[in-house]
């Protein structure tokens, strides 16, 4: 397995995975709009970076992240927005490999920490993060303002 940054040539695959993620959370398995994905990831002002796990030509999953500033002490943090492993390859070390790579990316960027959220109704994800040694952090309330 190899984990590497996605390129613009991966737009269709990323769109397909976005549909799988939507289905995982109860929505329709409808691929994301490829033009919107391309603009968000490879446009003039990229909104995120995507890593893909590959086994040869097969895509095993994706992780998307961005950087946040300021973190504690005016440092930068890496914010993991999405970590998704395709159903047929779950529990085979793909998610752990993503986290190892994300730690390396964060360290290379001088980040003081990695942060993410997880859905309370996703016990497999919660168990995985706890197995990494991560602990839930209280004290913050999650908000969303939709337009």
TITI-310654 format. One line per field, with one value per atom (N, C-alpha, C, CB): residue number from 0; residue in three letters; y, z, x. Coordinates in Angstrom, 1 decimal, always signed. Glycine has a CB too. Layout:
BEGIN
pos <- c(NUM;...)
code <- c(ALA;...)
py <- c(Y;...)
pz <- c(Z;...)
px <- c(X;...)
# end
This chain:
BEGIN
pos <- c(0;0;0;0;1;1;1;1;2;2;2;2;3;3;3;3;4;4;4;4;5;5;5;5;6;6;6;6;7;7;7;7;8;8;8;8;9;9;9;9;10;10;10;10;11;11;11;11;12;12;12;12;13;13;13;13;14;14;14;14;15;15;15;15;16;16;16;16;17;17;17;17;18;18;18;18;19;19;19;19;20;20;20;20;21;21;21;21;22;22;22;22;23;23;23;23;24;24;24;24;25;25;25;25;26;26;26;26;27;27;27;27;28;28;28;28;29;29;29;29;30;30;30;30;31;31;31;31;32;32;32;32;33;33;33;33;34;34;34;34;35;35;35;35;36;36;36;36;37;37;37;37;38;38;38;38;39;39;39;39;40;40;40;40;41;41;41;41;42;42;42;42;43;43;43;43;44;44;44;44;45;45;45;45;46;46;46;46;47;47;47;47;48;48;48;48;49;49;49;49;50;50;50;50;51;51;51;51;52;52;52;52;53;53;53;53;54;54;54;54;55;55;55;55;56;56;56;56;57;57;57;57;58;58;58;58;59;59;59;59;60;60;60;60;61;61;61;61;62;62;62;62;63;63;63;63;64;64;64;64;65;65;65;65;66;66;66;66;67;67;67;67;68;68;68;68;69;69;69;69;70;70;70;70;71;71;71;71;72;72;72;72;73;73;73;73;74;74;74;74;75;75;75;75;76;76;76;76;77;77;77;77;78;78;78;78;79;79;79;79;80;80;80;80;81;81;81;81;82;82;82;82;83;83;83;83;84;84;84;84;85;85;85;85;86;86;86;86;87;87;87;87;88;88;88;88;89;89;89;89;90;90;90;90;91;91;91;91;92;92;92;92;93;93;93;93;94;94;94;94;95;95;95;95;96;96;96;96;97;97;97;97;98;98;98;98;99;99;99;99;100;100;100;100;101;101;101;101;102;102;102;102;103;103;103;103;104;104;104;104;105;105;105;105;106;106;106;106;107;107;107;107;108;108;108;108;109;109;109;109;110;110;110;110;111;111;111;111;112;112;112;112;113;113;113;113;114;114;114;114;115;115;115;115;116;116;116;116;117;117;117;117;118;118;118;118;119;119;119;119;120;120;120;120;121;121;121;121;122;122;122;122;123;123;123;123;124;124;124;124;125;125;125;125;126;126;126;126;127;127;127;127;128;128;128;128;129;129;129;129;130;130;130;130;131;131;131;131;132;132;132;132;133;133;133;133;134;134;134;134;135;135;135;135;136;136;136;136;137;137;137;137;138;138;138;138;139;139;139;139;140;140;140;140;141;141;141;141;142;142;142;142;143;143;143;143;144;144;144;144;145;145;145;145;146;146;146;146)
code <- c(UNK;UNK;UNK;UNK;UNK;UNK;UNK;UNK;UNK;UNK;UNK;UNK;UNK;UNK;UNK;UNK;UNK;UNK;UNK;UNK;UNK;UNK;UNK;UNK;UNK;UNK;UNK;UNK;UNK;UNK;UNK;UNK;UNK;UNK;UNK;UNK;UNK;UNK;UNK;UNK;UNK;UNK;UNK;UNK;UNK;UNK;UNK;UNK;UNK;UNK;UNK;UNK;UNK;UNK;UNK;UNK;UNK;UNK;UNK;UNK;UNK;UNK;UNK;UNK;UNK;UNK;UNK;UNK;UNK;UNK;UNK;UNK;UNK;UNK;UNK;UNK;UNK;UNK;UNK;UNK;UNK;UNK;UNK;UNK;UNK;UNK;UNK;UNK;UNK;UNK;UNK;UNK;UNK;UNK;UNK;UNK;UNK;UNK;UNK;UNK;UNK;UNK;UNK;UNK;UNK;UNK;UNK;UNK;UNK;UNK;UNK;UNK;UNK;UNK;UNK;UNK;UNK;UNK;UNK;UNK;UNK;UNK;UNK;UNK;UNK;UNK;UNK;UNK;UNK;UNK;UNK;UNK;UNK;UNK;UNK;UNK;UNK;UNK;UNK;UNK;UNK;UNK;UNK;UNK;UNK;UNK;UNK;UNK;UNK;UNK;UNK;UNK;UNK;UNK;UNK;UNK;UNK;UNK;UNK;UNK;UNK;UNK;UNK;UNK;UNK;UNK;UNK;UNK;UNK;UNK;UNK;UNK;UNK;UNK;UNK;UNK;UNK;UNK;UNK;UNK;UNK;UNK;UNK;UNK;UNK;UNK;UNK;UNK;UNK;UNK;UNK;UNK;UNK;UNK;UNK;UNK;UNK;UNK;UNK;UNK;UNK;UNK;UNK;UNK;UNK;UNK;UNK;UNK;UNK;UNK;UNK;UNK;UNK;UNK;UNK;UNK;UNK;UNK;UNK;UNK;UNK;UNK;UNK;UNK;UNK;UNK;UNK;UNK;UNK;UNK;UNK;UNK;UNK;UNK;UNK;UNK;UNK;UNK;UNK;UNK;UNK;UNK;UNK;UNK;UNK;UNK;UNK;UNK;UNK;UNK;UNK;UNK;UNK;UNK;UNK;UNK;UNK;UNK;UNK;UNK;UNK;UNK;UNK;UNK;UNK;UNK;UNK;UNK;UNK;UNK;UNK;UNK;UNK;UNK;UNK;UNK;UNK;UNK;UNK;UNK;UNK;UNK;UNK;UNK;UNK;UNK;UNK;UNK;UNK;UNK;UNK;UNK;UNK;UNK;UNK;UNK;UNK;UNK;UNK;UNK;UNK;UNK;UNK;UNK;UNK;UNK;UNK;UNK;UNK;UNK;UNK;UNK;UNK;UNK;UNK;UNK;UNK;UNK;UNK;UNK;UNK;UNK;UNK;UNK;UNK;UNK;UNK;UNK;UNK;UNK;UNK;UNK;UNK;UNK;UNK;UNK;UNK;UNK;UNK;UNK;UNK;UNK;UNK;UNK;UNK;UNK;UNK;UNK;UNK;UNK;UNK;UNK;UNK;UNK;UNK;UNK;UNK;UNK;UNK;UNK;UNK;UNK;UNK;UNK;UNK;UNK;UNK;UNK;UNK;UNK;UNK;UNK;UNK;UNK;UNK;UNK;UNK;UNK;UNK;UNK;UNK;UNK;UNK;UNK;UNK;UNK;UNK;UNK;UNK;UNK;UNK;UNK;UNK;UNK;UNK;UNK;UNK;UNK;UNK;UNK;UNK;UNK;UNK;UNK;UNK;UNK;UNK;UNK;UNK;UNK;UNK;UNK;UNK;UNK;UNK;UNK;UNK;UNK;UNK;UNK;UNK;UNK;UNK;UNK;UNK;UNK;UNK;UNK;UNK;UNK;UNK;UNK;UNK;UNK;UNK;UNK;UNK;UNK;UNK;UNK;UNK;UNK;UNK;UNK;UNK;UNK;UNK;UNK;UNK;UNK;UNK;UNK;UNK;UNK;UNK;UNK;UNK;UNK;UNK;UNK;UNK;UNK;UNK;UNK;UNK;UNK;UNK;UNK;UNK;UNK;UNK;UNK;UNK;UNK;UNK;UNK;UNK;UNK;UNK;UNK;UNK;UNK;UNK;UNK;UNK;UNK;UNK;UNK;UNK;UNK;UNK;UNK;UNK;UNK;UNK;UNK;UNK;UNK;UNK;UNK;UNK;UNK;UNK;UNK;UNK;UNK;UNK;UNK;UNK;UNK;UNK;UNK;UNK;UNK;UNK;UNK;UNK;UNK;UNK;UNK;UNK;UNK;UNK;UNK;UNK;UNK;UNK;UNK;UNK;UNK;UNK;UNK;UNK;UNK;UNK;UNK;UNK;UNK;UNK;UNK;UNK;UNK;UNK;UNK;UNK;UNK;UNK;UNK;UNK;UNK;UNK;UNK;UNK;UNK;UNK;UNK;UNK;UNK;UNK;UNK;UNK;UNK;UNK;UNK;UNK;UNK;UNK;UNK;UNK;UNK;UNK;UNK;UNK;UNK;UNK;UNK;UNK;UNK;UNK;UNK;UNK;UNK;UNK;UNK;UNK;UNK;UNK;UNK)
py <- c(-1.2;+0.0;+1.2;+0.0;+2.2;+3.5;+4.6;+3.7;+5.6;+6.8;+7.9;+7.0;+8.7;+9.8;+10.9;+9.4;+12.1;+13.1;+12.8;+14.5;+13.1;+13.0;+14.1;+13.1;+13.8;+14.7;+15.0;+14.2;+16.0;+16.4;+15.2;+17.6;+14.3;+13.1;+12.2;+12.3;+12.3;+11.5;+12.1;+11.3;+13.1;+13.8;+12.9;+15.0;+12.0;+11.1;+10.1;+10.3;+9.6;+8.7;+9.4;+8.1;+10.6;+11.3;+11.5;+12.7;+11.9;+12.1;+10.8;+12.5;+9.7;+8.4;+8.1;+7.2;+8.4;+8.2;+9.1;+8.4;+10.3;+11.2;+10.7;+12.6;+10.0;+9.4;+8.2;+8.9;+7.5;+6.4;+6.9;+5.5;+8.0;+8.6;+9.1;+9.8;+9.7;+10.1;+8.9;+10.9;+7.8;+6.6;+6.0;+5.6;+6.1;+5.6;+6.3;+5.8;+7.6;+8.4;+8.4;+9.8;+7.5;+7.4;+8.1;+7.9;+8.8;+9.5;+8.6;+10.8;+9.2;+8.5;+8.3;+9.2;+7.2;+7.0;+7.6;+5.4;+8.9;+9.7;+10.4;+10.8;+10.2;+10.8;+12.3;+10.4;+12.9;+14.4;+15.0;+14.8;+16.2;+16.9;+17.1;+18.3;+16.5;+16.5;+18.0;+15.7;+18.8;+20.2;+20.9;+21.0;+20.6;+21.2;+20.7;+21.0;+19.4;+18.7;+19.3;+17.2;+19.4;+19.9;+21.4;+19.9;+22.2;+23.6;+23.7;+24.4;+22.8;+22.9;+22.4;+22.1;+21.4;+20.9;+21.4;+19.4;+21.8;+22.2;+23.5;+21.1;+24.3;+25.6;+26.6;+26.1;+27.9;+29.0;+29.0;+30.3;+28.7;+28.7;+27.4;+29.9;+26.4;+25.0;+25.1;+24.1;+24.4;+24.4;+23.2;+24.2;+22.2;+21.1;+20.3;+20.2;+19.4;+18.4;+17.0;+18.5;+16.2;+14.8;+13.9;+14.5;+12.9;+11.8;+10.6;+11.5;+9.7;+8.5;+7.3;+8.5;+6.3;+5.0;+4.1;+4.3;+3.6;+2.8;+1.5;+3.6;+0.5;-0.8;-1.1;-2.0;-0.8;-0.8;+0.2;-2.2;-0.2;+0.8;+0.9;+0.4;+0.1;+0.1;+1.2;-1.3;+2.0;+3.0;+2.4;+4.3;+2.5;+1.9;+2.9;+1.3;+4.1;+5.1;+6.5;+4.7;+7.5;+8.8;+9.5;+9.6;+10.5;+11.4;+12.8;+11.1;+13.7;+15.1;+16.0;+15.6;+16.9;+17.8;+19.2;+17.3;+20.1;+21.5;+21.9;+22.4;+23.1;+23.7;+24.8;+24.2;+24.9;+25.9;+26.8;+25.3;+28.0;+28.9;+30.0;+29.6;+30.4;+29.9;+28.8;+31.1;+28.0;+27.0;+27.6;+25.5;+26.8;+27.2;+27.9;+26.0;+29.1;+29.8;+30.3;+28.9;+30.5;+31.0;+30.0;+32.3;+28.7;+27.6;+27.3;+26.4;+26.4;+25.9;+24.5;+25.9;+24.1;+22.7;+22.1;+22.6;+20.8;+20.1;+19.6;+18.9;+20.0;+19.6;+18.5;+20.8;+17.3;+16.2;+16.3;+14.8;+16.5;+16.7;+15.4;+17.6;+14.5;+13.3;+12.1;+13.4;+11.0;+9.8;+8.7;+9.5;+8.1;+7.1;+6.0;+7.7;+4.8;+3.6;+2.8;+2.7;+2.3;+1.6;+0.3;+1.3;+0.0;-1.1;-2.4;-1.3;-2.8;-4.1;-4.2;-4.3;-3.1;-3.1;-2.6;-2.4;-2.4;-1.9;-3.0;-1.6;-2.5;-3.3;-4.0;-4.3;-3.4;-3.9;-3.0;-4.3;-2.0;-1.0;+0.2;-1.8;+0.4;+1.5;+2.8;+1.4;+2.9;+4.1;+4.4;+3.9;+3.4;+3.7;+4.2;+2.4;+3.7;+4.2;+5.7;+3.3;+6.0;+7.4;+8.3;+7.6;+7.8;+8.6;+8.8;+8.0;+7.8;+7.9;+8.9;+6.5;+8.8;+9.8;+11.2;+9.4;+11.4;+12.7;+13.3;+12.6;+12.4;+12.9;+13.4;+11.7;+12.7;+13.1;+14.5;+12.1;+14.6;+15.8;+17.0;+15.7;+16.7;+17.8;+18.2;+17.3;+17.2;+17.5;+18.3;+16.2;+17.9;+18.6;+20.1;+17.9;+20.3;+21.6;+22.5;+21.5;+21.9;+22.6;+22.7;+23.9;+21.8;+21.9;+21.4;+21.0;+22.0;+21.6;+20.5;+22.8;+20.2;+19.1;+18.8;+19.5;+17.6;+17.2;+17.2;+15.8;+17.8;+17.8;+17.3;+19.3;+16.8;+16.3;+16.1;+14.9;+15.9;+15.5;+14.2;+16.6;+13.5;+12.2;+12.2;+11.0;+11.6;+11.5;+10.6;+11.0;+11.0;+10.3;+8.9;+11.1;+8.9;+7.6;+6.8;+8.0;+6.9;+6.1;+5.3;+7.0;+4.3;+3.6;+3.0;+2.5;+2.5;+2.0;+3.1;+1.4;+4.3;+5.4;+5.8;+6.6;+5.8;+6.2;+5.2;+6.4;+3.9;+2.9;+3.0;+1.5;+3.3;+3.4;+4.6;+3.6;+5.7;+6.9;+6.7;+8.2;+6.0;+5.7;+4.8;+5.1;+3.8;+2.9;+3.6;+1.8;+4.7;+5.5;+6.2;+6.5;+6.3;+7.1;+8.4;+7.2;+8.8;+10.1;+10.0;+10.4;+11.1;+11.2;+12.3;+11.5;+12.0;+13.1;+14.3;+12.6;+15.5;+16.7;+17.4;+17.7;+17.7;+18.4;+19.9;+18.0;+20.7;+22.1;+22.9;+22.4;+22.3;+23.0;+22.5;+22.8;+23.3;+23.0;+23.2;+23.8;+22.2;+22.2;+23.0;+20.7;+23.9;+24.7;+24.5;+26.2;+24.8;+24.8;+25.9;+23.4;+26.7;+27.7;+27.4;+29.2;+27.0;+26.6;+27.8;+25.4;+27.9;+29.0;+28.3;+29.9)
pz <- c(+0.0;+0.0;+0.0;+1.2;-0.8;-0.8;-0.6;-2.2;+0.2;+0.5;-0.2;+2.0;-1.0;-1.7;-2.0;-3.0;-2.2;-2.5;-3.8;-2.6;-3.8;-5.0;-6.0;-4.7;-7.3;-8.3;-9.1;-9.3;-9.9;-10.7;-11.5;-11.6;-11.9;-12.6;-11.8;-13.1;-10.4;-9.5;-9.2;-8.2;-9.9;-9.6;-9.7;-10.6;-10.7;-10.8;-9.7;-12.2;-9.3;-8.1;-6.8;-8.0;-6.6;-5.4;-5.4;-5.3;-6.6;-6.7;-6.3;-8.1;-6.8;-6.4;-4.9;-7.2;-4.3;-2.9;-2.1;-2.5;-2.6;-1.9;-1.9;-2.5;-3.0;-3.0;-2.0;-4.4;-1.9;-0.9;+0.5;-1.1;+0.8;+2.1;+2.4;+2.2;+1.4;+1.6;+1.9;+0.4;+1.2;+1.5;+2.8;+0.4;+3.3;+4.6;+5.7;+4.9;+5.5;+6.5;+6.2;+6.5;+5.3;+5.1;+3.9;+6.3;+3.1;+2.0;+0.7;+1.7;-0.4;-1.7;-2.1;-2.8;-2.7;-3.2;-4.6;-3.3;-4.5;-5.8;-5.8;-5.8;-6.8;-6.9;-6.7;-8.2;-6.2;-6.1;-7.5;-5.2;-7.6;-8.9;-9.2;-8.8;-10.3;-10.6;-10.8;-11.8;-11.4;-11.6;-10.2;-12.4;-9.3;-8.0;-7.2;-7.2;-7.4;-6.7;-7.3;-6.9;-8.6;-9.3;-8.8;-10.8;-8.8;-8.4;-6.9;-8.6;-6.0;-4.6;-4.3;-3.8;-5.1;-4.7;-5.6;-4.9;-6.8;-7.8;-8.4;-8.8;-7.9;-8.4;-7.9;-8.0;-8.1;-7.8;-6.3;-8.2;-5.5;-4.0;-3.4;-3.4;-3.4;-3.0;-1.5;-3.1;-1.3;+0.0;+0.9;-0.2;+0.3;+1.0;+0.2;+1.4;+0.9;+0.2;+0.5;+0.8;-0.5;-0.4;-0.6;-1.5;+0.4;+0.2;-0.2;+1.6;-1.0;-1.4;-1.1;-3.0;-0.6;-0.3;-1.5;+1.0;-2.1;-3.3;-3.1;-4.5;-3.7;-3.8;-5.3;-3.0;-5.9;-7.3;-7.9;-7.9;-8.8;-9.4;-8.6;-10.8;-7.5;-6.7;-5.6;-6.1;-5.5;-4.5;-3.2;-5.0;-2.1;-0.9;+0.0;-0.1;-0.1;+0.7;+0.5;+2.2;+1.2;+1.1;+2.5;+0.1;+2.6;+3.8;+3.2;+4.8;+3.7;+3.3;+4.5;+2.6;+4.3;+5.4;+4.9;+6.1;+5.9;+5.6;+6.8;+5.4;+6.7;+7.9;+8.5;+7.4;+9.8;+10.6;+11.3;+11.6;+11.4;+12.2;+12.8;+11.3;+14.0;+14.9;+15.7;+15.8;+16.1;+17.1;+18.4;+16.7;+19.4;+20.7;+20.4;+21.6;+21.0;+20.9;+19.5;+21.3;+18.6;+17.3;+16.4;+17.2;+16.8;+15.9;+14.9;+16.8;+14.0;+13.0;+13.3;+11.5;+13.0;+13.3;+11.9;+14.3;+11.8;+10.7;+11.1;+10.2;+10.3;+10.6;+9.6;+10.5;+10.1;+9.3;+9.2;+10.0;+7.9;+7.7;+7.4;+6.5;+6.7;+6.3;+6.2;+4.9;+6.8;+6.8;+6.4;+8.1;+5.2;+4.7;+4.1;+3.7;+4.5;+4.0;+3.3;+5.0;+2.1;+1.4;+2.2;+0.0;+2.1;+3.0;+2.8;+2.6;+1.6;+1.3;+1.9;-0.2;+2.3;+2.9;+4.3;+2.0;+5.0;+6.3;+7.3;+6.8;+8.3;+9.4;+8.8;+9.9;+7.9;+7.3;+7.4;+5.8;+8.2;+8.5;+7.6;+8.3;+6.8;+5.9;+6.7;+4.8;+7.6;+8.4;+9.2;+9.3;+9.8;+10.6;+9.8;+11.3;+8.5;+7.6;+7.3;+6.3;+7.1;+6.8;+8.0;+6.6;+9.2;+10.4;+10.5;+11.7;+10.2;+10.3;+9.2;+10.0;+8.0;+7.0;+7.4;+5.7;+8.0;+8.4;+9.5;+8.9;+10.4;+11.4;+10.8;+12.4;+9.7;+9.0;+8.3;+8.0;+7.7;+7.0;+8.0;+6.2;+9.1;+10.2;+10.7;+11.3;+10.9;+11.5;+10.4;+11.8;+9.2;+8.1;+8.0;+6.8;+8.3;+8.1;+9.4;+7.8;+10.4;+11.7;+12.5;+11.4;+12.3;+13.1;+14.5;+12.4;+15.4;+16.8;+17.2;+17.7;+16.3;+16.6;+15.4;+17.8;+15.5;+14.5;+15.2;+13.9;+14.6;+15.2;+14.2;+15.6;+14.7;+13.9;+14.8;+13.2;+14.1;+14.8;+14.3;+14.5;+15.1;+14.7;+15.2;+15.4;+14.4;+14.7;+16.0;+13.5;+16.9;+18.1;+17.8;+19.1;+16.7;+16.3;+15.3;+15.7;+15.4;+14.6;+15.5;+13.5;+16.2;+17.2;+16.6;+17.8;+15.3;+14.8;+14.7;+13.4;+14.3;+14.2;+15.6;+13.5;+16.6;+17.9;+18.5;+18.8;+18.3;+18.8;+18.2;+18.6;+16.9;+16.2;+16.7;+14.7;+16.9;+17.4;+18.8;+17.3;+19.6;+21.0;+21.0;+21.8;+20.1;+20.0;+19.6;+19.0;+18.9;+18.6;+19.8;+17.5;+20.8;+22.0;+22.0;+22.1;+21.1;+21.1;+22.1;+19.7;+22.7;+23.7;+23.3;+25.1;+23.5;+23.1;+24.0;+23.4;+23.4;+24.1;+24.3;+23.2;+25.5;+25.9;+25.8;+27.3;+26.1;+26.2;+25.0;+26.6;+23.9;+22.7;+22.2;+21.6;+21.6;+21.0;+19.5;+21.5;+18.7;+17.3;+16.7;+16.7;+15.8;+15.2;+13.7;+15.6;+13.0;+11.5;+11.1;+10.9;+10.2;+9.6;+8.1;+9.9;+7.6;+6.2;+5.4;+6.1;+4.2;+3.3;+2.1;+3.0)
px <- c(+0.8;+0.0;+0.9;-1.0;+0.5;+1.2;+0.2;+1.9;+0.6;-0.2;+0.5;-0.5;-0.3;+0.3;-0.7;+1.0;-0.3;-1.3;-2.0;-0.6;-3.3;-4.1;-3.7;-5.6;-3.9;-3.6;-4.9;-2.5;-4.9;-6.1;-6.6;-5.8;-5.7;-6.2;-7.0;-4.9;-7.0;-7.8;-9.2;-7.0;-9.5;-10.8;-12.0;-11.0;-12.1;-13.2;-13.3;-13.1;-12.1;-12.1;-12.5;-10.7;-12.0;-12.4;-13.9;-11.6;-14.5;-15.9;-16.7;-16.3;-16.2;-16.8;-16.8;-16.2;-15.6;-15.5;-16.4;-14.0;-16.5;-17.5;-18.9;-17.4;-19.3;-20.6;-20.7;-20.9;-19.6;-19.6;-19.7;-18.3;-19.0;-19.0;-20.5;-18.1;-21.1;-22.5;-23.4;-23.0;-23.2;-24.0;-23.7;-23.7;-22.4;-22.1;-22.9;-20.6;-23.1;-23.9;-25.4;-23.3;-25.9;-27.3;-27.8;-28.0;-27.0;-27.5;-27.4;-26.7;-27.6;-27.5;-26.1;-28.3;-25.8;-24.4;-24.3;-24.1;-24.2;-24.2;-22.8;-25.3;-22.0;-20.7;-20.8;-20.0;-19.7;-19.7;-19.5;-18.5;-19.8;-19.7;-18.2;-20.4;-17.8;-16.3;-15.8;-16.1;-16.6;-16.1;-15.9;-17.1;-16.8;-16.7;-15.5;-18.0;-15.3;-14.1;-12.8;-14.1;-12.8;-11.6;-11.3;-11.7;-12.3;-12.2;-11.7;-13.5;-12.3;-12.0;-10.6;-13.0;-10.1;-8.8;-7.7;-8.9;-8.0;-6.9;-7.1;-6.8;-8.0;-8.3;-7.3;-9.7;-7.6;-6.7;-6.4;-7.3;-7.4;-7.3;-7.7;-8.1;-6.9;-7.3;-7.8;-6.1;-8.9;-9.6;-9.0;-11.1;-8.4;-7.9;-6.9;-9.1;-6.3;-5.4;-6.0;-3.9;-5.9;-6.4;-5.3;-7.5;-5.2;-4.3;-5.1;-3.5;-4.5;-5.2;-4.3;-5.5;-4.9;-4.2;-4.4;-4.7;-3.3;-3.4;-2.7;-2.7;-3.3;-2.7;-2.6;-3.5;-1.5;-1.4;-2.3;-1.8;-3.3;-4.2;-5.5;-4.6;-5.6;-6.9;-6.8;-7.1;-7.8;-7.8;-8.6;-8.6;-7.9;-8.4;-9.2;-7.2;-8.8;-9.5;-8.9;-9.5;-9.4;-8.9;-8.9;-9.7;-8.0;-8.1;-7.9;-6.9;-8.7;-8.6;-8.2;-9.9;-7.4;-7.0;-6.7;-5.7;-6.7;-6.3;-5.5;-7.5;-4.9;-4.2;-5.0;-2.8;-4.9;-5.6;-4.6;-6.6;-4.9;-4.1;-5.0;-3.0;-4.9;-3.8;-4.3;-3.4;-3.4;-3.6;-2.9;-3.0;-2.8;-2.2;-0.9;-2.1;-0.7;+0.5;+0.8;+1.6;-0.2;-0.1;+0.6;+0.7;+0.5;+1.1;+0.0;+1.4;+0.4;-0.5;-0.9;+0.2;-2.1;-2.5;-3.0;-3.6;-2.9;-3.4;-4.8;-2.5;-5.8;-7.2;-7.6;-8.1;-7.9;-8.3;-9.8;-7.9;-10.2;-11.7;-12.4;-11.9;-11.7;-12.3;-11.3;-13.0;-11.6;-10.8;-11.8;-10.0;-11.6;-12.5;-11.8;-13.5;-12.1;-11.6;-12.7;-10.8;-12.5;-13.6;-13.9;-13.1;-15.2;-15.7;-14.9;-17.2;-14.6;-13.9;-12.5;-13.9;-11.9;-10.6;-10.4;-9.6;-11.6;-11.5;-10.9;-13.0;-10.3;-9.6;-8.4;-10.6;-7.7;-6.5;-5.3;-6.7;-5.5;-4.3;-4.3;-3.1;-5.3;-5.3;-5.5;-6.5;-6.5;-6.7;-5.5;-7.9;-4.8;-3.6;-2.5;-3.2;-2.4;-1.4;-1.6;-1.3;-2.9;-3.3;-2.8;-4.8;-3.1;-2.7;-1.2;-3.3;-0.5;+1.0;+1.5;+1.6;+0.9;+1.3;+0.8;+0.6;-0.3;-0.8;+0.1;-2.2;+0.6;+1.6;+2.8;+1.9;+3.3;+4.5;+4.3;+5.0;+3.1;+2.8;+2.7;+1.4;+2.1;+2.0;+3.3;+1.1;+4.2;+5.5;+6.3;+6.2;+6.2;+7.0;+6.5;+6.9;+5.2;+4.7;+4.8;+3.2;+5.4;+5.6;+4.4;+6.2;+3.4;+2.2;+2.4;+1.1;+1.7;+1.8;+0.8;+1.5;-0.1;-1.1;-1.9;-2.0;-2.6;-3.6;-4.9;-3.3;-5.9;-7.3;-8.3;-7.6;-9.4;-10.5;-11.7;-10.1;-12.8;-14.1;-14.5;-15.2;-15.3;-15.9;-17.3;-15.1;-18.1;-19.6;-19.7;-20.4;-20.5;-20.8;-21.5;-21.6;-22.2;-22.9;-22.1;-24.3;-20.8;-19.9;-18.9;-19.1;-19.4;-18.6;-17.3;-19.3;-17.3;-16.0;-14.9;-16.2;-15.3;-14.3;-13.9;-15.0;-14.8;-14.4;-13.4;-15.7;-13.7;-12.8;-11.4;-13.4;-11.4;-10.1;-9.3;-10.4;-9.9;-9.2;-8.8;-10.1;-9.6;-9.1;-8.0;-10.3;-7.9;-6.8;-5.5;-7.2;-5.6;-4.5;-3.9;-4.8;-4.7;-4.3;-4.9;-2.8;-5.8;-6.5;-7.6;-7.0;-7.8;-8.9;-9.9;-8.3;-11.2;-12.2;-11.9;-13.6;-12.1;-11.9;-13.2;-10.9;-13.5;-14.7;-14.4;-15.2;-15.4;-15.2;-15.5;-13.8;-15.8;-16.1;-17.5;-15.0;-18.2;-19.5;-19.3;-20.7;-19.8;-19.7;-20.8;-19.6;-20.5;-21.6;-21.5;-21.5;-22.6;-22.6;-23.6;-22.9;-23.1;-24.0;-24.1;-23.5;-25.2;-25.3;-25.9;-26.2;-25.5;-25.9;-26.5;-24.8)
# end
